[in-house]
Amino acid sequence: MALKIGITGGIGSGKSVVSHLFELMGVPVYISDKES
């Protein structure tokens, strides 16, 4: 069973930084802004 994590926060809170760190660790990341 896969674990799904949602990253939320205001402007400038570091959401992109956290998602980039996950990507560097090899975690698949879905960025909804790129898909809309």
PDB file of N, CA, C and O in Angstrom, chain B, residues numbered from 101:
ATOM      1  N   MET B 101       0.843  -1.176   0.000  1.00  0.00           N
ATOM      2  CA  MET B 101       0.000   0.000   0.000  1.00  0.00           C
ATOM      3  C   MET B 101       0.890   1.241   0.000  1.00  0.00           C
ATOM      4  O   MET B 101       1.789   1.366   0.831  1.00  0.00           O
ATOM      5  N   ALA B 102       0.639   2.146  -0.924  1.00  0.00           N
ATOM      6  CA  ALA B 102       1.450   3.357  -1.054  1.00  0.00           C
ATOM      7  C   ALA B 102       0.994   4.423  -0.063  1.00  0.00           C
ATOM      8  O   ALA B 102      -0.196   4.562   0.219  1.00  0.00           O
ATOM      9  N   LEU B 103       1.946   5.157   0.449  1.00  0.00           N
ATOM     10  CA  LEU B 103       1.664   6.280   1.334  1.00  0.00           C
ATOM     11  C   LEU B 103       1.559   7.532   0.485  1.00  0.00           C
ATOM     12  O   LEU B 103       2.441   7.804  -0.330  1.00  0.00           O
ATOM     13  N   LYS B 104       0.491   8.299   0.664  1.00  0.00           N
ATOM     14  CA  LYS B 104       0.314   9.553  -0.070  1.00  0.00           C
ATOM     15  C   LYS B 104       0.368  10.705   0.921  1.00  0.00           C
ATOM     16  O   LYS B 104      -0.284  10.674   1.964  1.00  0.00           O
ATOM     17  N   ILE B 105       1.154  11.723   0.581  1.00  0.00           N
ATOM     18  CA  ILE B 105       1.336  12.882   1.448  1.00  0.00           C
ATOM     19  C   ILE B 105       0.959  14.126   0.667  1.00  0.00           C
ATOM     20  O   ILE B 105       1.398  14.297  -0.470  1.00  0.00           O
ATOM     21  N   GLY B 106       0.157  14.994   1.256  1.00  0.00           N
ATOM     22  CA  GLY B 106      -0.184  16.277   0.643  1.00  0.00           C
ATOM     23  C   GLY B 106       0.631  17.387   1.294  1.00  0.00           C
ATOM     24  O   GLY B 106       0.764  17.436   2.517  1.00  0.00           O
ATOM     25  N   ILE B 107       1.171  18.272   0.472  1.00  0.00           N
ATOM     26  CA  ILE B 107       1.949  19.399   0.989  1.00  0.00           C
ATOM     27  C   ILE B 107       1.126  20.656   0.750  1.00  0.00           C
ATOM     28  O   ILE B 107       0.816  20.994  -0.393  1.00  0.00           O
ATOM     29  N   THR B 108       0.775  21.342   1.815  1.00  0.00           N
ATOM     30  CA  THR B 108      -0.011  22.568   1.708  1.00  0.00           C
ATOM     31  C   THR B 108       0.686  23.686   2.472  1.00  0.00           C
ATOM     32  O   THR B 108       1.544  23.438   3.319  1.00  0.00           O
ATOM     33  N   GLY B 109       0.306  24.911   2.160  1.00  0.00           N
ATOM     34  CA  GLY B 109       0.861  26.053   2.871  1.00  0.00           C
ATOM     35  C   GLY B 109       0.687  27.319   2.075  1.00  0.00           C
ATOM     36  O   GLY B 109       0.314  27.283   0.902  1.00  0.00           O
ATOM     37  N   GLY B 110       0.950  28.411   2.696  1.00  0.00           N
ATOM     38  CA  GLY B 110       0.813  29.707   2.059  1.00  0.00           C
ATOM     39  C   GLY B 110       1.959  30.008   1.104  1.00  0.00           C
ATOM     40  O   GLY B 110       2.894  29.221   0.955  1.00  0.00           O
ATOM     41  N   ILE B 111       1.863  31.162   0.463  1.00  0.00           N
ATOM     42  CA  ILE B 111       2.898  31.609  -0.466  1.00  0.00           C
ATOM     43  C   ILE B 111       4.206  31.804   0.304  1.00  0.00           C
ATOM     44  O   ILE B 111       4.228  32.440   1.358  1.00  0.00           O
ATOM     45  N   GLY B 112       5.286  31.253  -0.233  1.00  0.00           N
ATOM     46  CA  GLY B 112       6.600  31.412   0.388  1.00  0.00           C
ATOM     47  C   GLY B 112       6.850  30.517   1.587  1.00  0.00           C
ATOM     48  O   GLY B 112       7.790  30.750   2.347  1.00  0.00           O
ATOM     49  N   SER B 113       6.020  29.493   1.767  1.00  0.00           N
ATOM     50  CA  SER B 113       6.184  28.632   2.946  1.00  0.00           C
ATOM     51  C   SER B 113       7.149  27.469   2.727  1.00  0.00           C
ATOM     52  O   SER B 113       7.484  26.765   3.679  1.00  0.00           O
ATOM     53  N   GLY B 114       7.608  27.252   1.475  1.00  0.00           N
ATOM     54  CA  GLY B 114       8.596  26.212   1.216  1.00  0.00           C
ATOM     55  C   GLY B 114       8.046  24.928   0.627  1.00  0.00           C
ATOM     56  O   GLY B 114       8.719  23.898   0.661  1.00  0.00           O
ATOM     57  N   LYS B 115       6.835  24.968   0.088  1.00  0.00           N
ATOM     58  CA  LYS B 115       6.242  23.764  -0.504  1.00  0.00           C
ATOM     59  C   LYS B 115       7.086  23.229  -1.648  1.00  0.00           C
ATOM     60  O   LYS B 115       7.304  22.021  -1.740  1.00  0.00           O
ATOM     61  N   SER B 116       7.560  24.099  -2.513  1.00  0.00           N
ATOM     62  CA  SER B 116       8.380  23.671  -3.653  1.00  0.00           C
ATOM     63  C   SER B 116       9.712  23.102  -3.192  1.00  0.00           C
ATOM     64  O   SER B 116      10.219  22.150  -3.785  1.00  0.00           O
ATOM     65  N   VAL B 117      10.278  23.670  -2.149  1.00  0.00           N
ATOM     66  CA  VAL B 117      11.548  23.175  -1.610  1.00  0.00           C
ATOM     67  C   VAL B 117      11.368  21.755  -1.079  1.00  0.00           C
ATOM     68  O   VAL B 117      12.190  20.879  -1.346  1.00  0.00           O
ATOM     69  N   VAL B 118      10.295  21.532  -0.329  1.00  0.00           N
ATOM     70  CA  VAL B 118      10.038  20.208   0.239  1.00  0.00           C
ATOM     71  C   VAL B 118       9.795  19.190  -0.870  1.00  0.00           C
ATOM     72  O   VAL B 118      10.324  18.080  -0.813  1.00  0.00           O
ATOM     73  N   SER B 119       9.002  19.553  -1.877  1.00  0.00           N
ATOM     74  CA  SER B 119       8.735  18.607  -2.968  1.00  0.00           C
ATOM     75  C   SER B 119      10.014  18.309  -3.748  1.00  0.00           C
ATOM     76  O   SER B 119      10.209  17.182  -4.203  1.00  0.00           O
ATOM     77  N   HIS B 120      10.886  19.304  -3.906  1.00  0.00           N
ATOM     78  CA  HIS B 120      12.159  19.071  -4.587  1.00  0.00           C
ATOM     79  C   HIS B 120      13.046  18.126  -3.768  1.00  0.00           C
ATOM     80  O   HIS B 120      13.715  17.264  -4.338  1.00  0.00           O
ATOM     81  N   LEU B 121      13.058  18.277  -2.461  1.00  0.00           N
ATOM     82  CA  LEU B 121      13.831  17.372  -1.606  1.00  0.00           C
ATOM     83  C   LEU B 121      13.314  15.941  -1.721  1.00  0.00           C
ATOM     84  O   LEU B 121      14.103  14.997  -1.766  1.00  0.00           O
ATOM     85  N   PHE B 122      11.988  15.776  -1.768  1.00  0.00           N
ATOM     86  CA  PHE B 122      11.420  14.440  -1.972  1.00  0.00           C
ATOM     87  C   PHE B 122      11.891  13.861  -3.299  1.00  0.00           C
ATOM     88  O   PHE B 122      12.260  12.688  -3.367  1.00  0.00           O
ATOM     89  N   GLU B 123      11.881  14.676  -4.360  1.00  0.00           N
ATOM     90  CA  GLU B 123      12.339  14.202  -5.670  1.00  0.00           C
ATOM     91  C   GLU B 123      13.804  13.773  -5.617  1.00  0.00           C
ATOM     92  O   GLU B 123      14.168  12.757  -6.210  1.00  0.00           O
ATOM     93  N   LEU B 124      14.647  14.528  -4.920  1.00  0.00           N
ATOM     94  CA  LEU B 124      16.062  14.183  -4.797  1.00  0.00           C
ATOM     95  C   LEU B 124      16.262  12.854  -4.076  1.00  0.00           C
ATOM     96  O   LEU B 124      17.243  12.150  -4.319  1.00  0.00           O
ATOM     97  N   MET B 125      15.325  12.512  -3.185  1.00  0.00           N
ATOM     98  CA  MET B 125      15.401  11.242  -2.464  1.00  0.00           C
ATOM     99  C   MET B 125      14.778  10.096  -3.255  1.00  0.00           C
ATOM    100  O   MET B 125      14.731   8.964  -2.772  1.00  0.00           O
ATOM    101  N   GLY B 126      14.300  10.380  -4.463  1.00  0.00           N
ATOM    102  CA  GLY B 126      13.736   9.327  -5.303  1.00  0.00           C
ATOM    103  C   GLY B 126      12.260   9.067  -5.090  1.00  0.00           C
ATOM    104  O   GLY B 126      11.728   8.073  -5.583  1.00  0.00           O
ATOM    105  N   VAL B 127      11.592   9.946  -4.361  1.00  0.00           N
ATOM    106  CA  VAL B 127      10.160   9.794  -4.109  1.00  0.00           C
ATOM    107  C   VAL B 127       9.395  10.367  -5.303  1.00  0.00           C
ATOM    108  O   VAL B 127       9.668  11.493  -5.719  1.00  0.00           O
ATOM    109  N   PRO B 128       8.438   9.613  -5.861  1.00  0.00           N
ATOM    110  CA  PRO B 128       7.635  10.165  -6.956  1.00  0.00           C
ATOM    111  C   PRO B 128       6.797  11.342  -6.451  1.00  0.00           C
ATOM    112  O   PRO B 128       6.136  11.240  -5.417  1.00  0.00           O
ATOM    113  N   VAL B 129       6.828  12.453  -7.180  1.00  0.00           N
ATOM    114  CA  VAL B 129       6.110  13.663  -6.777  1.00  0.00           C
ATOM    115  C   VAL B 129       5.153  14.068  -7.887  1.00  0.00           C
ATOM    116  O   VAL B 129       5.547  14.162  -9.049  1.00  0.00           O
ATOM    117  N   TYR B 130       3.897  14.307  -7.530  1.00  0.00           N
ATOM    118  CA  TYR B 130       2.887  14.812  -8.465  1.00  0.00           C
ATOM    119  C   TYR B 130       2.654  16.276  -8.128  1.00  0.00           C
ATOM    120  O   TYR B 130       2.217  16.597  -7.023  1.00  0.00           O
ATOM    121  N   ILE B 131       2.940  17.163  -9.070  1.00  0.00           N
ATOM    122  CA  ILE B 131       2.754  18.596  -8.859  1.00  0.00           C
ATOM    123  C   ILE B 131       1.534  19.022  -9.662  1.00  0.00           C
ATOM    124  O   ILE B 131       1.572  19.074 -10.891  1.00  0.00           O
ATOM    125  N   SER B 132       0.456  19.325  -8.955  1.00  0.00           N
ATOM    126  CA  SER B 132      -0.817  19.593  -9.628  1.00  0.00           C
ATOM    127  C   SER B 132      -0.771  20.868 -10.472  1.00  0.00           C
ATOM    128  O   SER B 132      -1.492  20.962 -11.465  1.00  0.00           O
ATOM    129  N   ASP B 133       0.049  21.845 -10.106  1.00  0.00           N
ATOM    130  CA  ASP B 133       0.146  23.074 -10.908  1.00  0.00           C
ATOM    131  C   ASP B 133       0.649  22.786 -12.318  1.00  0.00           C
ATOM    132  O   ASP B 133       0.225  23.439 -13.271  1.00  0.00           O
ATOM    133  N   LYS B 134       1.538  21.827 -12.456  1.00  0.00           N
ATOM    134  CA  LYS B 134       2.074  21.480 -13.774  1.00  0.00           C
ATOM    135  C   LYS B 134       1.056  20.709 -14.600  1.00  0.00           C
ATOM    136  O   LYS B 134       1.129  20.721 -15.829  1.00  0.00           O
ATOM    137  N   GLU B 135       0.110  20.039 -13.953  1.00  0.00           N
ATOM    138  CA  GLU B 135      -0.861  19.196 -14.642  1.00  0.00           C
ATOM    139  C   GLU B 135      -2.145  19.936 -14.989  1.00  0.00           C
ATOM    140  O   GLU B 135      -2.962  19.409 -15.744  1.00  0.00           O
ATOM    141  N   SER B 136      -2.349  21.134 -14.464  1.00  0.00           N
ATOM    142  CA  SER B 136      -3.605  21.849 -14.725  1.00  0.00           C
ATOM    143  C   SER B 136      -3.537  22.694 -15.977  1.00  0.00           C
ATOM    144  O   SER B 136      -4.514  23.355 -16.330  1.00  0.00           O
TER     145      SER B 136
END
